[in-house]
Amino acid sequence: MTIEAAFFGHHEADPRALLYYEWCQRDESGYAVEEFTEEVHDLTHVEHPIPGACWRLLDRVERAPRLPDWPYTEWVDEPWSVNLTGVEQESRYSIREPELLDRIHGGWLGRCAGCTLGKPLENGFLWTPERIREYLESNSAYPLRDYVPVADPLPPEATGRRSWGTATLGRIDGCPRDDDIDYTILGVHLLEQRGAAFTPDEVAALWLERLPFLQTYTAERVAYRNLIDGYAPPDTATFRNPYREWIGALIRADIHGYTHPGQPRRAAMAAAREASISHVGNGLWAAMWSAAMVAAAFTTPAPTDILATAGSVIPTRSRLAVALSEVLDDHRRGRSWDEAVAAIHQRHAHYNWVHAVGNACLIAAGLLWGEADFTRTIALTVQGGWDTDSNGATAGSVAGILTGAAALPTHWTAPFHDTVHSAVTGYDSVRISDLAHRTRILIA
């Protein structure tokens, strides 16, 4: 078992994990931390860590200097990057009713379907693209055209995972609860209560009021812990939070795209404000990219153009922007989807499987090679591996907007019975159509 797999499921409480991932984060973002490699290994590869020793070494890692020749833009160079040029010139959406509502509803349904499709296969340590294909082929389900079937007996990777009873073919009764949907629901509540000018402090207060601590993960759970300990945004995103560039902010961004149709820069600014309580750098920029992509889907039908628009809201020399440009280049050169996914995994294997950079690339690949076909888009995205439910949700959101609710294949939506389960206080078993209507009302 790798050291990362050993931490899986309890990252936020284990001093070994916080030390190890902070060391990884610093190394990934251009800091001189190679000299700590042996010490980090010695402290993190023990069954019973000495917390004080971990904290002392972590402090030293955090004081490491930046590499002078680092070629990328990092968050210390552009902490927010939300003063986007051209925001004031963005025209209002020009979509007529009832098409606008149908597209918003399609986004909600697509997000639910993509999330549910990927939920049983969510574990990048185990469910590699090769293992996913092997399992699906052995059950006559490759390529995916419907929800993941259940084998008898279940594969070892499914043992003990509740999602195999709630998110697999023939077993779905309402969209299963997932943080990828919880945050979108919470976003509706935030905008209804606080309006479009919400502050990061108001987001933080809403988390404490409506979001159960144990239904948060990685960067969000650390930020939540920091809030309880008395920290305020944006410090909640950085104090002993080595997950600050992971995928959490990206999965929370869709609501800002839904409420800014055809206004990707405004969507990106709203997403950055919300993301700032838990993420910085490429984690925050991934949220901006995602929100812009969702907003652009309302008025831009071609995935290549959607991705070009989304890419314009993030720093061009960020690791995220460079990685996404490589995916676009692969598509432009005519590489196959299999080749593109293999290249993504090879380029970004040094990141954790829930890091924002690699997963954003898989989302982009699903959209590009999916060619605006809803089923193909979410299937390819999930088959790409890593954070399958989060990636499927975001790709499904974009593809759902492009398709519209009325045209979505019913085998994806019928099992939901217009219902989504949620851990957000007051929102369990809420109707998806009601969420779509409430989202439409939020558009100024």
C-alpha positions as CSV (number, residue, x, y, z in Angstrom):
1,M,0.0,0.0,0.0
2,T,1.3,3.5,-0.9
3,I,1.6,6.1,1.8
4,E,-1.2,8.1,0.1
5,A,-3.5,5.1,0.1
6,A,-2.8,4.6,3.8
7,F,-4.0,8.2,4.5
8,F,-7.1,7.8,2.4
9,G,-10.3,8.5,4.4
10,H,-8.6,10.4,7.3
11,H,-6.4,13.0,5.7
12,E,-7.5,15.9,7.9
13,A,-6.8,14.3,11.3
14,D,-3.5,12.6,10.8
15,P,-0.4,14.8,11.3
16,R,1.5,12.5,8.9
17,A,-0.9,13.3,6.1
18,L,-0.8,17.0,6.7
19,L,3.0,16.9,6.7
20,Y,3.3,14.7,3.7
21,Y,0.8,16.6,1.5
22,E,2.2,20.0,2.5
23,W,5.6,18.7,1.4
24,C,3.9,17.5,-1.9
25,Q,2.1,20.8,-2.4
26,R,5.3,22.8,-1.9
27,D,7.2,20.6,-4.3
28,E,4.4,20.9,-6.9
29,S,4.3,24.6,-6.7
30,G,8.0,25.5,-7.0
31,Y,9.6,25.4,-3.5
32,A,13.0,24.0,-2.5
33,V,11.8,21.1,-0.4
34,E,13.8,18.3,-1.8
35,E,16.2,18.4,1.2
36,F,13.3,17.3,3.5
37,T,12.5,14.1,1.5
38,E,14.2,11.7,3.9
39,E,12.9,13.3,7.0
40,V,9.3,13.4,5.6
41,H,9.6,9.7,4.7
42,D,10.9,8.7,8.1
43,L,8.0,10.5,10.0
44,T,5.2,9.6,7.6
45,H,6.0,5.9,7.2
46,V,5.4,5.0,10.8
47,E,2.3,3.5,12.3
48,H,2.2,5.7,15.4
49,P,3.4,9.2,14.5
50,I,4.9,11.7,16.9
51,P,2.6,14.8,16.3
52,G,5.1,17.3,17.7
53,A,7.8,16.1,15.4
54,C,5.4,16.3,12.4
55,W,4.4,19.8,13.2
56,R,8.0,21.0,13.7
57,L,9.0,19.6,10.3
58,L,5.9,21.0,8.7
59,D,6.9,24.4,9.9
60,R,10.3,24.0,8.4
61,V,8.8,22.8,5.1
62,E,6.5,25.9,5.0
63,R,9.5,28.2,5.4
64,A,11.3,26.7,2.4
65,P,12.2,29.3,-0.2
66,R,10.8,29.4,-3.8
67,L,12.9,28.1,-6.6
68,P,14.3,31.1,-8.6
69,D,13.7,29.5,-12.0
70,W,10.2,28.2,-11.5
71,P,8.4,28.8,-14.8
72,Y,4.8,28.9,-13.6
73,T,2.5,31.5,-12.1
74,E,1.5,30.5,-8.5
75,W,-1.0,32.0,-6.0
76,V,1.7,34.1,-4.3
77,D,2.1,35.9,-7.6
78,E,-1.6,36.3,-8.3
79,P,-3.6,35.4,-5.1
80,W,-7.0,36.0,-6.6
81,S,-6.9,37.0,-10.3
82,V,-10.5,38.1,-10.2
83,N,-10.1,41.6,-11.6
84,L,-10.8,40.3,-15.0
85,T,-10.8,42.6,-17.9
86,G,-13.9,42.8,-20.0
87,V,-16.3,42.1,-17.2
88,E,-18.2,45.3,-17.6
89,Q,-18.6,44.7,-21.3
90,E,-20.1,41.2,-20.9
91,S,-23.6,41.3,-22.5
92,R,-26.6,39.9,-20.6
93,Y,-27.7,36.5,-21.7
94,S,-30.0,36.5,-24.7
95,I,-31.8,33.2,-24.2
96,R,-35.5,33.3,-24.2
97,E,-37.9,31.6,-21.9
98,P,-38.7,28.7,-21.6
99,E,-35.4,27.7,-23.2
100,L,-33.4,29.3,-20.4
101,L,-35.2,27.3,-17.8
102,D,-34.9,24.1,-19.8
103,R,-31.1,24.6,-20.1
104,I,-30.7,25.4,-16.4
105,H,-32.8,22.3,-15.6
106,G,-30.6,20.3,-18.0
107,G,-27.5,21.5,-16.1
108,W,-29.0,20.3,-12.8
109,L,-30.1,16.9,-14.2
110,G,-26.8,16.5,-16.1
111,R,-24.8,17.2,-12.9
112,C,-26.9,14.6,-11.0
113,A,-26.5,12.0,-13.8
114,G,-22.8,12.5,-14.2
115,C,-22.2,12.4,-10.5
116,T,-24.3,9.2,-10.0
117,L,-22.6,7.5,-13.0
118,G,-19.1,8.1,-11.5
119,K,-20.0,7.5,-7.9
120,P,-19.4,3.7,-7.8
121,L,-16.0,4.1,-9.4
122,E,-14.6,6.9,-7.2
123,N,-11.2,5.8,-6.0
124,G,-8.3,6.7,-8.1
125,F,-6.0,4.3,-6.2
126,L,-8.1,1.4,-7.3
127,W,-10.3,2.4,-10.3
128,T,-7.7,3.2,-13.0
129,P,-9.0,3.6,-16.6
130,E,-7.7,0.1,-17.3
131,R,-9.5,-1.4,-14.3
132,I,-12.7,0.5,-15.1
133,R,-12.6,-0.9,-18.7
134,E,-11.8,-4.4,-17.5
135,Y,-14.8,-4.4,-15.1
136,L,-17.2,-2.9,-17.6
137,E,-16.1,-5.2,-20.5
138,S,-16.6,-8.2,-18.2
139,N,-20.2,-7.0,-17.6
140,S,-20.9,-6.2,-21.3
141,A,-21.1,-2.5,-20.4
142,Y,-18.2,-0.9,-22.2
143,P,-18.3,1.8,-23.4
144,L,-20.8,3.1,-20.9
145,R,-24.3,3.8,-22.2
146,D,-26.1,3.5,-18.8
147,Y,-25.3,3.4,-15.1
148,V,-22.6,1.1,-13.8
149,P,-23.9,-2.5,-13.6
150,V,-23.5,-4.6,-10.5
151,A,-21.5,-7.8,-10.9
152,D,-22.1,-10.9,-8.8
153,P,-20.0,-11.2,-6.8
154,L,-19.0,-7.6,-6.4
155,P,-15.4,-6.7,-7.2
156,P,-13.1,-6.2,-4.2
157,E,-12.9,-2.5,-5.0
158,A,-16.7,-2.2,-4.2
159,T,-16.6,-4.0,-0.9
160,G,-18.1,-1.8,1.8
161,R,-18.9,1.1,-0.5
162,R,-22.5,2.2,0.0
163,S,-22.6,3.8,-3.4
164,W,-22.9,0.4,-5.0
165,G,-26.3,0.0,-3.4
166,T,-27.5,3.5,-4.3
167,A,-25.8,4.6,-7.5
168,T,-25.7,1.5,-9.7
169,L,-28.0,0.3,-12.5
170,G,-31.4,-0.8,-11.2
171,R,-30.7,0.4,-7.7
172,I,-31.1,4.2,-8.0
173,D,-34.0,5.8,-6.2
174,G,-33.5,9.5,-6.4
175,C,-30.2,11.1,-7.0
176,P,-27.9,9.8,-4.3
177,R,-26.4,12.2,-1.7
178,D,-23.0,13.5,-2.7
179,D,-20.9,16.5,-1.8
180,D,-20.7,17.3,-5.5
181,I,-24.5,18.0,-5.4
182,D,-24.6,19.3,-1.8
183,Y,-22.5,22.3,-2.6
184,T,-24.6,23.2,-5.6
185,I,-27.7,23.1,-3.4
186,L,-25.9,25.1,-0.8
187,G,-25.1,27.7,-3.5
188,V,-28.7,28.2,-4.2
189,H,-29.4,28.8,-0.6
190,L,-26.4,31.2,-0.3
191,L,-27.6,33.3,-3.3
192,E,-31.2,33.4,-2.1
193,Q,-30.2,34.5,1.4
194,R,-27.2,36.8,0.6
195,G,-27.6,37.8,-3.0
196,A,-25.0,38.0,-5.7
197,A,-22.7,40.3,-3.6
198,F,-22.2,37.6,-1.0
199,T,-18.9,37.6,1.0
200,P,-16.5,34.8,1.9
201,D,-17.4,35.3,5.5
202,E,-21.1,34.7,4.6
203,V,-20.2,31.5,2.8
204,A,-18.3,30.4,5.9
205,A,-21.2,31.1,8.2
206,L,-23.5,29.1,5.9
207,W,-21.2,26.1,6.0
208,L,-21.3,26.1,9.8
209,E,-25.1,26.5,9.8
210,R,-26.1,24.1,7.1
211,L,-23.2,21.7,6.2
212,P,-22.4,18.7,8.5
213,F,-18.6,18.6,9.3
214,L,-18.3,14.9,8.5
215,Q,-19.8,15.4,5.0
216,T,-16.9,17.7,4.1
217,Y,-13.6,16.4,2.8
218,T,-9.9,17.4,2.3
219,A,-9.6,21.2,1.8
220,E,-13.2,21.9,2.9
221,R,-12.8,19.9,6.1
222,V,-9.6,21.7,7.0
223,A,-11.2,25.1,6.3
224,Y,-14.2,24.1,8.4
225,R,-11.8,23.1,11.2
226,N,-10.0,26.4,10.9
227,L,-13.3,28.3,11.1
228,I,-14.1,26.5,14.4
229,D,-10.6,27.3,15.6
230,G,-11.2,31.0,15.0
231,Y,-9.6,31.6,11.7
232,A,-11.4,33.7,9.0
233,P,-11.2,33.6,5.2
234,P,-8.9,33.7,3.4
235,D,-6.6,32.3,6.2
236,T,-8.9,29.3,6.4
237,A,-7.6,28.2,3.0
238,T,-4.0,28.2,3.8
239,F,-3.4,27.4,7.5
240,R,-2.2,23.8,7.6
241,N,-4.4,23.1,4.5
242,P,-2.2,21.1,2.1
243,Y,-5.3,20.3,0.0
244,R,-5.8,23.9,-1.1
245,E,-5.2,23.0,-4.8
246,W,-7.3,19.9,-4.9
247,I,-10.7,19.6,-6.6
248,G,-13.1,20.8,-3.9
249,A,-13.6,24.4,-5.1
250,L,-14.1,23.2,-8.7
251,I,-17.0,21.0,-7.7
252,R,-18.7,24.0,-5.9
253,A,-18.6,26.3,-8.9
254,D,-21.4,25.3,-11.2
255,I,-24.1,27.3,-9.5
256,H,-22.2,30.5,-10.4
257,G,-22.3,29.4,-14.1
258,Y,-26.0,28.6,-13.9
259,T,-26.7,32.1,-12.5
260,H,-24.5,33.9,-15.0
261,P,-25.6,32.4,-18.4
262,G,-23.5,33.7,-21.2
263,Q,-21.4,35.8,-18.7
264,P,-18.3,33.6,-18.0
265,R,-16.2,36.3,-16.4
266,R,-18.8,37.3,-13.9
267,A,-19.3,33.6,-13.1
268,A,-15.6,33.2,-12.6
269,M,-15.5,36.2,-10.2
270,A,-18.3,34.8,-8.1
271,A,-16.7,31.4,-8.0
272,A,-13.4,32.8,-6.9
273,R,-15.0,34.7,-4.0
274,E,-16.8,31.5,-2.9
275,A,-13.7,29.3,-3.4
276,S,-11.4,31.6,-1.4
277,I,-12.4,30.2,2.0
278,S,-10.8,26.8,1.2
279,H,-8.6,27.1,-1.9
280,V,-5.9,29.2,-3.5
281,G,-3.9,29.1,-6.7
282,N,-4.8,26.3,-9.1
283,G,-7.5,25.1,-6.8
284,L,-9.2,28.5,-6.9
285,W,-8.5,29.0,-10.6
286,A,-10.0,25.6,-11.3
287,A,-13.2,26.9,-9.8
288,M,-13.1,30.0,-12.0
289,W,-12.5,27.8,-15.0
290,S,-15.4,25.5,-14.2
291,A,-17.9,28.4,-13.5
292,A,-16.8,30.1,-16.8
293,M,-17.2,26.9,-18.7
294,V,-20.7,26.3,-17.4
295,A,-21.7,29.9,-18.1
296,A,-20.3,29.8,-21.6
297,A,-22.3,26.6,-22.4
298,F,-25.5,28.6,-22.4
299,T,-24.5,30.6,-25.5
300,T,-21.6,28.7,-27.0
301,P,-22.5,25.3,-28.5
302,A,-19.0,24.0,-29.4
303,P,-17.0,22.4,-26.6
304,T,-13.7,23.7,-28.1
305,D,-15.1,27.2,-27.9
306,I,-16.4,26.7,-24.4
307,L,-13.0,25.5,-23.2
308,A,-11.3,28.4,-25.0
309,T,-13.5,30.9,-23.2
310,A,-13.0,29.2,-19.8
311,G,-9.3,29.1,-20.3
312,S,-9.2,32.8,-20.8
313,V,-10.2,33.5,-17.2
314,I,-7.2,31.9,-15.6
315,P,-3.5,32.9,-15.6
316,T,-1.9,31.8,-18.8
317,R,1.3,30.6,-17.1
318,S,-0.5,28.7,-14.3
319,R,0.1,24.9,-14.2
320,L,-3.7,24.5,-14.8
321,A,-3.7,26.6,-17.9
322,V,-0.6,24.9,-19.3
323,A,-2.1,21.4,-18.6
324,L,-5.4,22.3,-20.2
325,S,-3.7,23.7,-23.3
326,E,-2.0,20.3,-23.7
327,V,-5.3,18.6,-23.8
328,L,-6.6,21.0,-26.4
329,D,-3.4,20.4,-28.5
330,D,-4.0,16.7,-28.3
331,H,-7.5,17.1,-29.6
332,R,-6.4,19.5,-32.3
333,R,-3.8,17.0,-33.5
334,G,-6.3,14.3,-33.8
335,R,-5.2,12.0,-31.0
336,S,-7.7,9.4,-29.9
337,W,-9.5,9.7,-26.6
338,D,-7.6,6.7,-25.2
339,E,-4.3,8.3,-26.2
340,A,-5.3,11.6,-24.6
341,V,-6.4,10.0,-21.3
342,A,-3.1,8.0,-21.2
343,A,-1.2,11.2,-21.7
344,I,-3.1,13.0,-19.0
345,H,-2.4,10.3,-16.5
346,Q,1.3,10.2,-17.5
347,R,1.7,14.0,-17.3
348,H,-0.1,14.4,-13.9
349,A,0.7,11.2,-12.1
350,H,2.7,13.1,-9.5
351,Y,-0.5,14.8,-8.3
352,N,-3.0,13.1,-5.9
353,W,-5.9,11.6,-7.8
354,V,-8.2,14.4,-6.4
355,H,-6.0,17.3,-7.4
356,A,-7.6,20.0,-9.5
357,V,-5.1,20.0,-12.4
358,G,-5.3,16.4,-13.5
359,N,-9.1,16.1,-13.0
360,A,-9.8,19.4,-14.9
361,C,-7.9,17.8,-17.8
362,L,-10.1,14.7,-17.7
363,I,-13.2,16.9,-17.7
364,A,-11.8,18.8,-20.7
365,A,-11.1,15.6,-22.5
366,G,-14.6,14.3,-21.8
367,L,-16.1,17.4,-23.3
368,L,-13.8,17.5,-26.3
369,W,-14.1,13.9,-27.4
370,G,-17.7,13.7,-26.2
371,E,-18.5,16.3,-29.0
372,A,-21.6,17.7,-27.2
373,D,-23.3,14.3,-27.1
374,F,-24.6,13.9,-23.5
375,T,-24.2,10.2,-23.1
376,R,-20.8,10.1,-24.7
377,T,-19.5,13.0,-22.7
378,I,-20.3,11.7,-19.3
379,A,-19.3,8.2,-20.2
380,L,-15.9,9.2,-21.5
381,T,-15.3,11.5,-18.5
382,V,-16.1,8.8,-16.0
383,Q,-14.1,6.2,-17.9
384,G,-11.1,8.5,-17.6
385,G,-10.8,7.6,-13.9
386,W,-9.5,9.6,-10.9
387,D,-12.3,11.6,-9.3
388,T,-15.0,10.0,-11.4
389,D,-18.1,11.4,-9.7
390,S,-16.8,15.0,-9.5
391,N,-15.6,14.9,-13.1
392,G,-18.8,13.3,-14.3
393,A,-20.8,15.9,-12.5
394,T,-19.1,18.9,-14.0
395,A,-19.0,17.4,-17.5
396,G,-22.6,16.4,-17.1
397,S,-23.5,19.9,-16.1
398,V,-22.0,21.4,-19.3
399,A,-23.4,18.7,-21.5
400,G,-26.8,19.0,-19.8
401,I,-26.9,22.7,-20.5
402,L,-26.0,22.1,-24.2
403,T,-28.7,19.4,-24.5
404,G,-31.5,20.9,-22.4
405,A,-33.6,18.9,-19.9
406,A,-36.3,18.0,-22.4
407,A,-33.9,16.3,-24.8
408,L,-31.9,14.4,-22.2
409,P,-32.2,10.6,-22.6
410,T,-34.7,9.4,-20.0
411,H,-32.8,6.4,-18.9
412,W,-30.4,8.9,-17.2
413,T,-33.0,11.0,-15.5
414,A,-36.0,8.7,-14.8
415,P,-34.4,6.9,-11.8
416,F,-34.2,10.2,-10.0
417,H,-37.9,10.6,-9.8
418,D,-37.2,14.4,-9.8
419,T,-35.6,14.0,-6.4
420,V,-32.1,14.6,-5.0
421,H,-30.9,13.4,-1.6
422,S,-28.7,15.9,0.3
423,A,-26.9,16.4,3.6
424,V,-27.6,20.1,3.5
425,T,-29.9,21.0,6.4
426,G,-33.4,21.4,5.2
427,Y,-32.8,20.1,1.7
428,D,-33.0,16.3,1.8
429,S,-35.3,14.9,-0.9
430,V,-35.8,18.3,-2.6
431,R,-37.1,18.3,-6.1
432,I,-34.6,18.8,-8.9
433,S,-37.1,20.8,-10.9
434,D,-37.7,23.1,-7.9
435,L,-34.0,23.8,-7.7
436,A,-33.9,24.6,-11.4
437,H,-36.8,27.1,-10.9
438,R,-35.2,28.7,-7.9
439,T,-31.9,29.0,-9.9
440,R,-33.7,30.7,-12.7
441,I,-35.2,33.3,-10.3
442,L,-31.7,34.2,-9.1
443,I,-30.6,35.4,-12.5
444,A,-30.6,39.2,-12.4
